Amino acid sequence: MPQGKPVAVPEDGLTTRQRRNRPLLMLHTGEMKGKSTAAFGLALRAWNQGWPIGVFQFVKSAKWKVGEENAFKALGRLHDQTGEGAPVEWHKMGEGWSWSRKQGTEEDHAAAALEGWREIARRLAAEQHGLYVLDEFTYPMHWGWVDVDEVVATLRDRPGSQYVVITGRHAPQALIDAADLVVNMTKVKHPMDAGQKGQRGIEW
């Protein structure tokens, strides 16, 4: 997109304004780190625009306190106190619907992940959020716990102006085909290649 301008204008019957404001389905996939980090950066922009934020983490443990969670909950409190930005909801393992590596069978985890997706679908139908961050949601689809075709159809037919960003490796091809924006994170270099573990402020 040279100088921020589209290289082609489709004959879709939309005005320039309508096309510009069309809500997007975005996908951050690939083997390299940074997929969730990029999604949360996007969520910061959405919060600044006043879009209600819904974050749903499907794999990270409930005990794993990521820095973004604390930051966004603080932004949610700021909104409650001052009206600035937008409301924020953050859901993950131990708080309702997500899969986690804890006691229970694979069937238990699959059922919990499916109920997590069902809750998101209900919220989409109710137009509850302006931006949905479905963090590491590719994994339940990759494992066969959530039906890919159902996800694609629900996201394709979502009402209103709801943006969705999905992160995780092994994105199914049907999701890649349906998304408006797809990023594939590829590794050029990583500190772990030199034996360095994750760092506070960088990984969490």
C-alpha positions in Angstrom: 0.0 0.0 0.0 2.3 2.8 -1.2 1.6 6.1 0.7 -1.2 4.4 2.6 -3.4 4.0 -0.5 -4.9 0.8 -1.7 -3.4 -0.6 -4.9 -6.8 -1.7 -6.2 -10.4 -0.7 -5.6 -12.9 -3.6 -5.8 -16.3 -3.3 -7.5 -18.2 -4.2 -4.4 -20.8 -1.4 -4.4 -19.4 0.2 -1.2 -18.5 3.8 -0.8 -15.0 4.7 0.1 -16.2 5.5 3.7 -18.1 2.2 4.0 -15.1 0.2 2.7 -12.8 2.0 5.1 -14.9 1.4 8.1 -15.7 -2.3 7.3 -14.9 -4.3 10.4 -12.0 -6.7 9.9 -11.2 -10.3 10.8 -7.4 -10.4 11.6 -5.1 -13.4 12.1 -1.6 -13.4 13.6 -0.1 -16.8 13.1 3.4 -18.4 12.5 6.2 -19.9 14.5 7.8 -16.7 15.9 6.8 -14.9 19.1 5.0 -11.6 18.9 1.6 -12.7 17.8 -0.2 -11.8 21.0 2.0 -8.8 21.6 0.9 -7.3 18.2 -2.8 -8.1 19.0 -2.6 -6.3 22.3 -1.0 -3.3 20.6 -4.0 -3.3 18.3 -6.2 -3.4 21.4 -4.6 -0.3 22.8 -5.5 1.6 19.6 -9.1 0.2 19.9 -9.4 1.3 23.5 -8.3 4.8 22.6 -11.0 4.9 20.0 -13.6 3.9 22.6 -14.2 0.4 21.4 -15.2 -2.0 24.2 -12.5 -4.7 24.5 -13.0 -8.4 25.1 -9.9 -10.6 25.6 -10.3 -14.3 25.7 -7.2 -16.4 26.4 -7.5 -20.1 25.4 -4.2 -21.6 26.5 -2.3 -19.6 29.1 -2.6 -20.8 32.6 -4.8 -18.8 35.1 -1.7 -18.5 37.2 0.3 -16.9 34.4 0.0 -13.1 35.0 0.9 -11.4 31.8 1.8 -7.8 31.9 -0.9 -6.9 29.3 -3.6 -8.2 31.6 -2.6 -5.9 34.4 -2.3 -3.0 32.0 -5.7 -3.5 30.4 -7.4 -4.0 33.7 -5.9 -0.7 34.8 -7.3 0.9 31.6 -10.7 -0.6 32.4 -10.6 1.0 35.8 -9.6 4.3 34.3 -12.6 4.1 32.0 -14.9 3.3 34.9 -13.6 6.3 36.8 -13.2 8.9 34.1 -15.1 7.6 31.0 -11.9 7.8 29.0 -11.3 5.0 26.5 -13.6 2.0 26.8 -14.6 -0.9 29.1 -12.3 -3.9 29.2 -13.1 -7.6 29.9 -10.4 -10.2 30.3 -11.2 -13.9 30.5 -8.9 -16.9 30.7 -8.3 -20.2 32.4 -9.9 -20.4 35.8 -12.2 -17.5 35.0 -14.9 -19.1 33.0 -14.4 -20.8 29.7 -10.8 -21.6 28.5 -8.8 -24.7 28.2 -5.8 -25.2 30.6 -3.1 -27.7 31.4 -4.6 -28.9 34.7 -6.3 -32.0 36.1 -9.0 -33.4 33.9 -9.3 -35.4 30.7 -8.8 -34.2 27.2 -12.5 -34.5 26.8 -13.0 -32.1 29.8 -10.6 -29.6 28.2 -12.2 -29.9 24.8 -15.7 -29.3 26.3 -14.4 -26.2 28.2 -12.8 -24.8 25.1 -16.0 -25.4 23.1 -18.0 -23.6 25.8 -15.5 -20.8 25.6 -16.2 -20.4 21.9 -20.0 -20.7 22.5 -19.7 -17.7 24.9 -17.8 -15.7 22.3 -20.4 -16.5 19.7 -23.2 -15.3 22.0 -21.3 -12.1 22.6 -20.9 -11.6 18.9 -24.6 -12.1 18.3 -25.3 -9.5 21.0 -22.6 -7.1 19.6 -21.1 -6.9 23.1 -17.6 -5.8 22.2 -15.9 -3.6 19.6 -12.7 -5.6 19.5 -12.3 -9.3 20.4 -8.8 -10.6 21.1 -9.1 -14.4 20.8 -5.6 -15.2 22.1 -4.2 -18.6 21.0 -7.6 -19.6 19.7 -6.0 -21.4 16.8 -5.0 -24.3 19.1 -8.5 -25.6 20.0 -9.3 -25.5 16.2 -6.0 -27.3 15.4 -6.8 -30.0 18.0 -10.3 -30.5 16.7 -12.0 -29.3 19.8 -13.8 -26.4 18.0 -15.3 -26.8 14.5 -13.4 -24.6 12.1 -16.3 -24.2 9.7 -18.6 -23.1 12.5 -16.0 -20.5 13.6 -15.5 -19.2 10.1 -19.3 -18.9 9.4 -20.0 -17.2 12.8 -17.2 -14.7 12.2 -18.2 -14.1 8.6 -21.8 -13.4 9.6 -21.2 -11.4 12.7 -23.4 -8.3 12.9 -22.6 -4.7 13.4 -19.1 -3.2 13.6 -17.1 -5.9 15.5 -13.4 -6.4 14.9 -11.8 -9.7 15.7 -8.1 -10.6 16.0 -7.1 -14.3 16.5 -3.6 -15.4 17.5 -1.7 -18.7 17.5 0.3 -21.2 15.5 -1.2 -23.8 13.1 -4.0 -21.6 11.8 -6.4 -23.7 9.7 -6.5 -22.8 6.0 -10.2 -22.0 6.1 -9.5 -19.3 8.7 -6.6 -17.9 6.7 -8.9 -17.8 3.6 -11.7 -16.0 5.6 -9.5 -13.4 7.3 -9.1 -9.9 5.9 -5.6 -9.5 7.4 -3.1 -12.4 7.9 0.3 -12.0 9.5 2.8 -14.9 9.5 5.4 -14.3 12.2 8.7 -15.9 10.9 11.9 -16.2 13.0 15.1 -14.6 11.8 16.8 -14.6 15.2 15.7 -15.3 18.8 17.6 -15.0 22.1 16.6 -18.5 23.0 18.8 -19.7 20.2 21.7 -18.5 22.3 20.4 -20.2 25.4 18.8 -17.1 26.9 15.5 -17.6 28.7 12.5 -15.3 28.7 12.8 -11.9 30.3 10.6 -9.8 32.6 9.2 -6.9 30.6 9.8 -8.7 27.3 7.9 -12.0 27.5 5.6 -11.1 30.4 
